Amino acid sequence: MNKKRQIQEAALQLLVEKGIHAAPMSAIATAAKTGMGTIYNYFENKEALINAIYVDIKLQEAAILEALFQEQPIKTQFELYYTTVIKFFVQRPLYFQFIEQLQASPIITAESRDVGYKAIEPVTRLLRLGQSERIIKDIAVNELLQFLGGIILAHLRWHFGQKNSSSPSIIHNQLRMAWDAIKA
C-alpha cells in the first residue's frame, strides 16, 4: 500500500471513530504511522484530505454502478442498482459512516460534489431511459434521485442501527417498495 493510501485509510478510520471535527491532523499522522510533513506532502490541509477520501469513495461507487448497466430490462437494471448500492455500503461500513457525517457539510467542495454527481450518472441515465419508455414516472430526475437516495440512506441507517440486519428478504421488500413508488 502506498503512503497516500495508508494516510487516507487511517484518516477514514479515525474520522469515523472520533468525528470529522474531533480528529486533528496530528492524530491522523499517528494513526497512519507517519509524520505531519508527509501528510502535508500529499494533502494541503485536513479539508483536502477529507475531500480526497470522499472522492475516492464516490469513484469506487461509480465504477461499480457503471459496470451494472447492460442491455437488460429497466426493472432488472434498477434492481441491480438498488441491491448493489446497499451491498457496497454494507460491506464498507466506514464508507457509509464517513459519507453520513458529511451529508450537509460545507467541507466537501463543489468539485468533490461534482464527482459524487458523476458517480450516479448511470442511475440518471437509467431513470431517463425508463421515463422515455414510460416505465418510470414522469417526475424530475433529480426528485427521483433524492427519493431513492433517501430510501437507501434510511435502509442503511436502519441496517447499521440494528447491528447488520439486512437479510435478503428485507432488501427484497425494500426494493419492491422502491420500485413500486417510481414505476409508471
C-alpha distance (Angstrom), angle and dihedral (degrees) to the residues before:
residue distance angle dihedral
M1 . . .
N2 3.78 . .
K3 3.79 122.0 .
K4 3.81 95.0 -108.1
R5 3.81 91.3 53.3
Q6 3.81 90.2 45.7
I7 3.80 90.2 54.1
Q8 3.81 92.7 47.6
E9 3.80 93.7 49.2
A10 3.80 93.4 47.3
A11 3.81 90.1 46.4
L12 3.80 91.8 49.3
Q13 3.79 91.4 53.2
L14 3.79 93.6 46.3
L15 3.81 95.5 43.0
V16 3.79 90.3 53.2
E17 3.81 93.8 45.4
K18 3.81 98.2 44.1
G19 3.79 101.8 23.1
I20 3.78 129.1 -109.5
H21 3.79 95.2 -81.6
A22 3.80 98.0 39.2
A23 3.79 97.2 55.8
P24 3.81 110.7 83.0
M25 3.79 122.3 -161.0
S26 3.81 89.7 -110.8
A27 3.82 90.0 60.8
I28 3.81 90.1 46.6
A29 3.82 89.5 52.3
T30 3.80 90.5 50.9
A31 3.81 92.2 47.9
A32 3.82 90.8 47.9
K33 3.82 90.6 47.9
T34 3.78 91.3 -126.1
G35 3.75 139.6 105.6
M36 3.79 127.2 -94.1
G37 3.80 90.6 -113.8
T38 3.78 90.9 58.1
I39 3.78 91.3 53.1
Y40 3.79 90.6 50.1
N41 3.82 89.7 50.9
Y42 3.81 87.1 64.9
F43 3.80 103.3 28.7
E44 3.79 128.2 35.7
N45 3.81 92.2 -147.2
K46 3.79 143.1 -25.0
E47 3.81 92.1 -77.9
A48 3.82 90.3 55.4
L49 3.82 89.6 50.5
I50 3.81 91.5 49.3
N51 3.81 90.9 48.7
A52 3.81 90.9 49.0
I53 3.81 90.6 53.8
Y54 3.81 90.9 46.8
V55 3.81 92.3 49.5
D56 3.81 91.5 47.3
I57 3.80 91.4 53.3
K58 3.80 91.7 47.5
L59 3.82 92.4 48.7
Q60 3.80 90.1 52.0
E61 3.79 89.7 49.4
A62 3.82 90.4 48.1
A63 3.80 92.5 51.6
I64 3.78 91.4 52.3
L65 3.80 93.7 46.1
E66 3.80 94.6 46.1
A67 3.81 90.3 54.8
L68 3.82 91.9 54.0
F69 3.76 102.8 61.6
Q70 3.76 110.8 84.0
E71 3.78 134.2 140.1
Q72 3.79 96.1 -57.9
P73 3.78 133.0 122.6
I74 3.81 114.9 -74.9
K75 3.80 92.9 -114.3
T76 3.81 91.9 51.6
Q77 3.80 90.9 49.9
F78 3.80 90.4 49.1
E79 3.81 91.1 50.1
L80 3.81 90.6 50.4
Y81 3.81 91.0 48.8
Y82 3.79 94.3 49.5
T83 3.80 97.3 45.4
T84 3.81 93.2 41.7
V85 3.79 94.2 52.7
I86 3.80 91.1 48.2
K87 3.81 91.3 48.8
F88 3.83 92.1 44.7
F89 3.79 92.0 59.9
V90 3.83 96.4 34.6
Q91 3.80 88.3 56.8
R92 3.81 90.5 46.2
P93 3.80 106.2 41.7
L94 3.80 93.0 166.8
Y95 3.81 89.4 59.1
F96 3.78 91.0 53.4
Q97 3.80 93.6 46.4
F98 3.80 91.0 47.8
I99 3.82 94.3 48.6
E100 3.80 89.8 44.4
Q101 3.82 90.9 57.7
L102 3.78 91.0 51.2
Q103 3.81 100.4 47.2
A104 3.79 96.2 116.2
S105 3.77 99.5 9.9
P106 3.79 120.3 136.3
I107 3.82 87.4 -148.2
I108 3.80 90.2 83.3
T109 3.79 107.3 83.1
A110 3.79 125.6 -136.1
E111 3.80 88.8 -110.0
S112 3.80 91.6 54.5
R113 3.80 91.4 46.6
D114 3.82 88.3 52.5
V115 3.81 88.4 57.5
G116 3.81 87.5 51.9
Y117 3.81 91.5 51.5
K118 3.80 91.2 47.8
A119 3.80 88.9 51.3
I120 3.79 89.6 64.9
E121 3.81 95.1 42.7
P122 3.84 90.9 107.1
V123 3.81 88.3 57.5
T124 3.80 90.8 47.9
R125 3.81 89.8 52.5
L126 3.81 90.3 47.9
L127 3.80 92.5 52.0
R128 3.81 92.2 47.5
L129 3.79 91.4 48.5
G130 3.80 90.1 48.7
Q131 3.79 89.4 51.0
S132 3.80 93.2 48.7
E133 3.80 88.5 52.8
R134 3.83 90.6 45.6
I135 3.79 92.3 -119.2
I136 3.80 96.4 113.6
K137 3.80 124.8 50.1
D138 3.78 117.4 -91.2
I139 3.80 95.1 -115.2
A140 3.81 124.3 130.2
V141 3.80 107.8 -77.6
N142 3.80 92.4 -130.3
E143 3.83 88.5 57.1
L144 3.80 90.8 50.1
L145 3.80 90.1 49.2
Q146 3.80 91.1 49.6
F147 3.80 90.6 49.5
L148 3.81 94.0 47.9
G149 3.79 92.2 44.3
G150 3.80 89.0 52.6
I151 3.79 92.2 51.3
I152 3.79 92.5 48.2
L153 3.80 91.9 45.5
A154 3.81 91.6 49.4
H155 3.80 90.9 48.9
L156 3.80 92.4 50.1
R157 3.81 92.7 46.7
W158 3.79 89.2 51.5
H159 3.80 91.9 45.4
F160 3.80 94.2 52.7
G161 3.80 92.5 39.3
Q162 3.80 91.3 53.8
K163 3.80 92.8 48.1
N164 3.79 102.5 -104.5
S165 3.76 102.6 -34.2
S166 3.81 102.6 153.6
S167 3.76 100.2 126.7
P168 3.81 116.8 177.1
S169 3.81 90.2 -107.5
I170 3.81 92.6 54.1
I171 3.80 91.7 48.6
H172 3.81 89.6 47.0
N173 3.81 92.5 50.7
Q174 3.81 92.7 47.5
L175 3.80 90.3 46.8
R176 3.80 91.4 50.6
M177 3.80 91.7 51.5
A178 3.82 91.8 47.2
W179 3.81 91.4 50.1
D180 3.80 92.2 46.6
A181 3.81 88.9 52.1
I182 3.83 95.9 54.3
K183 3.80 103.8 31.7
A184 3.78 116.3 103.9
